[in-house]
Amino acid sequence: MKTIVITGVTSGVGRALVEVLCEKGEKVIGVGRSSDKLDRLKNTLEDYEENLHLYQADLSDMATVNEVINRITDDFPFGIDVLINNAAIVPKYKRMSTDGFELQYQVNHLMPLYFSHRLEPLLRKRKGTIITTSSGAHKKAAFDKHDLQALKKYHAVRSYTRTKLYNLMIAQILKEKYHPDINVFTVHPGRVKTEIGTKDTSLLYAFLWRLFTRKGFTPREATKTYLYLIYGQTVDKDALYFYDAKPASFSSIVNVHDSQELYTISMRQLNLK
Ligand SMILES: NC(=O)c1ccc[n+]([C@@H]2O[C@H](COP(=O)([O-])OP(=O)(O)OC[C@H]3O[C@@H](n4cnc5c(N)ncnc54)[C@H](OP(=O)(O)O)[C@@H]3O)[C@@H](O)[C@H]2O)c1
């Protein structure tokens, strides 16, 4: 039985991953921001009560995340096999987190790094795997080290694509740093029929999102690449970015120099060494 931590489990791809992995008999540790939604998820999956462990934490508030990671560390001292950094947002308007970062920058970028770093000791105990959900949209992003949080002129999609680019850049550094004890991958789940583009946004944006994803994968179909990375026997451990259960090409602007700089700045912002 594998022990698997997933963030953002109360809807979309994260929720589908919880369902599928519970059905496979794994021990699933889910993190979500809404207590009500977590309660509903628990009730729906009552057959898996013994193996499903749900924790409430808002990724836009580092104190609650810190608390939950401490609890997970205490509750699962024998280690974890997989960390899936899945939670993300695309709010239409610029907002700052309680920790003083642009919200997408914190939830989509800083928190995957924080979870990966803090859970590294538990992952090492099991020769674990870190999977961070990026997006094909990262290919549209530019890297501007003088405006990492895209604060100068906020645009929801621009900030989103940048954070998804950062997912790859950070994974590139962690892959090297943790090799060969922990595998590090990023995933593009494809275009998926979820509600991400309808939350905290305008009616027009929500409408356009529904139109855009109308013919997309179901969240369950979108679990394919994650399952491949968790169970596949022939996974190319050197590859960084996966789509449709195989390595895929990623933005040519991803390079070790910029990634290292982003990593150093982000670690400093998280007060980590
Ligand atoms: N859908 C697509 O076409 C697509 C394409 C490429 C990549 N992705 C990526 O796939 C991943 C999953 O997205 P999705 O499409 O499944 O959307 P989703 O249904 O909105 O899932 C995102 C999850 O993150 C959670 N979350 C958001 N803010 C949080 C916070 N502050 N603290 C804790 N949890 C938080 C959400 O909680 P609530 O349930 O409370 O909202 C939700 O469970 C994301 O990383 C996204 O960027 C999606």
PDBQT file of the ligand as one rigid body, heavy atoms in Angstrom, charges set to zero:
ROOT
HETATM    1  N1  LIG A 301      -8.651  21.949 -15.873  1.00  0.00    +0.000 N 
HETATM    2  C1  LIG A 301      -7.692  22.039 -16.823  1.00  0.00    +0.000 C 
HETATM    3  O1  LIG A 301      -7.992  22.072 -18.035  1.00  0.00    +0.000 OA
HETATM    4  C2  LIG A 301      -6.252  22.093 -16.426  1.00  0.00    +0.000 A 
HETATM    5  C3  LIG A 301      -5.294  22.147 -17.443  1.00  0.00    +0.000 A 
HETATM    6  C4  LIG A 301      -3.938  22.182 -17.085  1.00  0.00    +0.000 A 
HETATM    7  C5  LIG A 301      -3.579  22.147 -15.759  1.00  0.00    +0.000 A 
HETATM    8  N2  LIG A 301      -4.533  22.111 -14.776  1.00  0.00    +0.000 N 
HETATM    9  C6  LIG A 301      -4.093  22.066 -13.393  1.00  0.00    +0.000 C 
HETATM   10  O2  LIG A 301      -4.720  20.977 -12.748  1.00  0.00    +0.000 OA
HETATM   11  C7  LIG A 301      -4.730  21.213 -11.324  1.00  0.00    +0.000 C 
HETATM   12  C8  LIG A 301      -6.104  20.921 -10.771  1.00  0.00    +0.000 C 
HETATM   13  O3  LIG A 301      -6.994  21.890 -11.286  1.00  0.00    +0.000 OA
HETATM   14  P1  LIG A 301      -8.501  21.544 -11.669  1.00  0.00    +0.000 P 
HETATM   15  O4  LIG A 301      -8.668  21.855 -13.098  1.00  0.00    +0.000 OA
HETATM   16  O5  LIG A 301      -8.861  20.208 -11.165  1.00  0.00    +0.000 OA
HETATM   17  O6  LIG A 301      -9.292  22.708 -10.898  1.00  0.00    +0.000 OA
HETATM   18  P2  LIG A 301     -10.120  22.705  -9.540  1.00  0.00    +0.000 P 
HETATM   19  O7  LIG A 301     -11.225  21.734  -9.621  1.00  0.00    +0.000 OA
HETATM   20  O8  LIG A 301     -10.462  24.112  -9.246  1.00  0.00    +0.000 OA
HETATM   21  O9  LIG A 301      -9.059  22.155  -8.501  1.00  0.00    +0.000 OA
HETATM   22  C9  LIG A 301      -8.154  22.974  -7.817  1.00  0.00    +0.000 C 
HETATM   23  C10 LIG A 301      -8.132  22.544  -6.382  1.00  0.00    +0.000 C 
HETATM   24  O10 LIG A 301      -7.256  23.410  -5.643  1.00  0.00    +0.000 OA
HETATM   25  C11 LIG A 301      -7.931  23.803  -4.451  1.00  0.00    +0.000 C 
HETATM   26  N3  LIG A 301      -7.441  25.080  -3.948  1.00  0.00    +0.000 N 
HETATM   27  C12 LIG A 301      -7.527  26.279  -4.547  1.00  0.00    +0.000 A 
HETATM   28  N4  LIG A 301      -7.033  27.226  -3.749  1.00  0.00    +0.000 NA
HETATM   29  C13 LIG A 301      -6.627  26.617  -2.622  1.00  0.00    +0.000 A 
HETATM   30  C14 LIG A 301      -6.070  27.081  -1.407  1.00  0.00    +0.000 A 
HETATM   31  N5  LIG A 301      -5.830  28.376  -1.188  1.00  0.00    +0.000 N 
HETATM   32  N6  LIG A 301      -5.795  26.183  -0.445  1.00  0.00    +0.000 NA
HETATM   33  C15 LIG A 301      -6.057  24.871  -0.641  1.00  0.00    +0.000 A 
HETATM   34  N7  LIG A 301      -6.606  24.366  -1.773  1.00  0.00    +0.000 NA
HETATM   35  C16 LIG A 301      -6.887  25.234  -2.749  1.00  0.00    +0.000 A 
HETATM   36  C17 LIG A 301      -9.392  23.897  -4.862  1.00  0.00    +0.000 C 
HETATM   37  O11 LIG A 301     -10.233  23.910  -3.737  1.00  0.00    +0.000 OA
HETATM   38  P3  LIG A 301     -11.815  24.214  -3.862  1.00  0.00    +0.000 P 
HETATM   39  O12 LIG A 301     -12.465  22.896  -4.187  1.00  0.00    +0.000 OA
HETATM   40  O13 LIG A 301     -12.171  24.726  -2.521  1.00  0.00    +0.000 OA
HETATM   41  O14 LIG A 301     -12.002  25.224  -4.961  1.00  0.00    +0.000 OA
HETATM   42  C18 LIG A 301      -9.506  22.647  -5.718  1.00  0.00    +0.000 C 
HETATM   43  O15 LIG A 301      -9.716  21.507  -4.922  1.00  0.00    +0.000 OA
HETATM   44  C19 LIG A 301      -4.281  22.663 -11.150  1.00  0.00    +0.000 C 
HETATM   45  O16 LIG A 301      -2.914  22.681 -10.775  1.00  0.00    +0.000 OA
HETATM   46  C20 LIG A 301      -4.442  23.262 -12.532  1.00  0.00    +0.000 C 
HETATM   47  O17 LIG A 301      -3.554  24.346 -12.741  1.00  0.00    +0.000 OA
HETATM   48  C21 LIG A 301      -5.868  22.071 -15.088  1.00  0.00    +0.000 A 
ENDROOT
TORSDOF 0
